Amino acid sequence: MAYNRRQHLADNIAALELILMRPEFCLTEQGRKVLNGYSGFGGLKCILNPAEKDTDIEK
């Protein structure tokens, strides 16, 4: 399977939402799967260096 930046970002956000946005957090099997999808934002250059122009997206 090819690396998909959009899916990587969605998985990370879902994991953070599970932990940070739910005060009644209780780890279930589904929650464990979501947390296993978290892999950090280091590989996503677009997070640290957002595009200023449409052509920057291709870099």
Summary of the structure (lengths in Angstrom):
residues: 59
radius of gyration: 14.1
end to end distance: 21.4
largest distance: 43.0
contacts: 110
relative contact order: 0.17
helix: 56%
strand: 0%
